[in-house]
Amino acid sequence: MDVVPPKPRPPVRSGWHLIFDNVNKFIKAIANKIHLKQHRFVLALIIMVAIAIAGSWIYHNSHTSPIPKNIQQQVNFPVYYPSQLPAGFSLNKKSISVSRNVVVYEIRYGDKEIISVSVQAKPQDFNFDSLSGNQEFTTPYGKAYIVTPGTRTTGSLVASNAWVILNTTQGIGTDQMKSILDNLQPTR
């Protein structure tokens, strides 16, 4: 028969050692929790910064006017531009200019077709009640009119302080012109 030696006993710890061990365990537990809290805080901070940057980018891109600042500064009225265009339409940024206090630009569509847009201060001596069209409606910025003389389509927005006129080289239909007029917004 084999004799198994007895297991060694752990050293007897005095009361102070037990207290010290428990305090040491407590400090380690707090340190681990603080460490985790620091990681959570850093992670939460990173997420908040990322959300702020993304929100700023989205706001900036959705509220950035394609009208250059130097053009805006040459006139004393807001320049209206389409915030959204129908599929197949695009604003020609190279066409934006100002002359005699009128801002002009082009919207291109189809195969080299153009909508000429002019924006000017609303004339005080013009009777806008005399305007009429095939279609009249209200946009967030004023009353709009669509006229379809012959093969062309003409649109007009009478805002509180500006008058926008759109003329096409070929008819685009009232739905697309209405979409453009509905999406006009001011630069300032």
N, C-alpha and C positions, 0 to 999 in steps of 0.2 A: 503494500500500500504506500501510495505516495502521500507525503505530508505537504500540505499547502501552507506556505508561510502566511502569517496574518498580514492584512493590508496595513500599510502605515497610516497612522492617524494624522489628520491635519493638525498643524500646530494650533495650540490653544490660543485664541485671540482674546486679548483683554477687552474691556469695555471701550477703551479709547480707540483701539483698532477697529472695532465694529462701527463705532460712530464715524471714524475717518473713512472707512470703506463705503458706508452709506452716503456720506457727504460727497465723496468722490464720484459715486454712481450718479447721484443727483446732479452734480455739476456737469458730468458728461452728458446726461440726458438733456439738460437745459442747453448745453452747447450744441448738441445735435439738432434740437428744435430751433434754436436761433439760426443755425446754419441753413436748415431747411427754409425757415422764414426768410432769410436773406435771399435764397435762391428764388422763392416765390415772389418776393418783392422785386427782385431784378427782372424776373420773367414778366411780371405784371407791368413793370415800367417799360420794358422793351415792347410789349404788346400795345400799351397806350401810345408810345411814340410812333409805332408803325401805323396805328389807326389814325393818329393826327396827321402824319405825312400823307397817307393815302387820301384822307378826307380833304386835305389842302390841295393835293394834286387834282382830285376830282372836281373840287370847287373851282380851282383856277382854270382847268381845261373846259369846264362847262360854262364859265362866265368870262372867258377871254374873247374879246371882240376881234374879228379879223380886220377891222378898220384900224390902220396905224395911228398911233398917238399924234404924230405930227399932222395928220389930216384932221383929226378930231379937234386939235388946238387951233386950227385955222378958221373954224366956224363957231358960231355962237348958239348952236342948236344941237340936239342929239342926232347922231347919224344912225338911222335904222338899218339893220342888216338881218338876214334870215338866220335864225339859230339852228334851223333844220330845213333841209331841202328834200323834195321828192326824189326817189331813186332815179339815177341818171342825170341829175342836175348838180352843178358845182359852181361855187363862187370863184370867179377869176380874180385872185388877189392882186395880180399884176395890173389889173385894169383900174384899180381904185385911184381916183384923183379928185382934186378940188379946183374949181375955177369960178370966179365971180360969185363966191359964197354958195355954190351948189356942188355937192359931192356926187360923183357918178361912179358906177361900177357895173360889171357885167356878170350875169349868171349864164353859164353855158349848159346846153342840153342837146341831145340828139347828135346829128352829124354836122357840127359847126354852127348850130343854131344859137341865137343869143337873145337874152332878155336884157335890155338896157334899163338900168335903175338910176333914177335921179332922186336926191334927197335935198330939200331946201327948207329954209325957215318958212313957217306957215304965214302966207301973206295976210296982212290985216285988212287990206282993202278988197279982198275977193269974197264973193258971196258963195260959200260952200253949200248952201241950201239948194243952189241951182244944179249941183252935180247929181247925176243919176246914172244908173247902169242896168245891165241885164240882171245883175245880182247885187244886192246890198246887204251887208251884215256888219256886226260889231265885233271887233277884236279887243284884246286886253288894252290896246293903246289908242283906239279910236274907231271911226267908221270907215269901212272899206267898200270899194266899188269894183265891179268887174264888168267890162264892156267887151263885146266881141264884134268889132266892125270888120266885115269881110272875113279874110283869112287870118287876121291877127287877133291877139288877146291883149287887152290893156287892163292893168290893175292900178288902184290908187288907194292909199291909206292917208286919211286926214287925222293926224294926231293933235294933241293939244298945242304943240309948239313946232311941229314939222309937217311937211307934206311929202309923201313918197309916191313916185309915179313909176310904173313898170310897163315897158312896151316890148312886145315880142316881134321877131322877124317872121315867124310862122305861128299859127294858132297852137296853143298848148292845151286848151280845154279849161273850163271853169274850175274843175276839181283841183287840178294842179296849181292854178293861179291862186285859188282860195287857200290851199295848203301853204304856199309861200307867204301870202298876206297874213295868215293866222300866226305864222312863226316869225314875223318881223319883231325885233326888239331893239330898244335904244342902247347906244353906247354909254350914256351917262344919265 
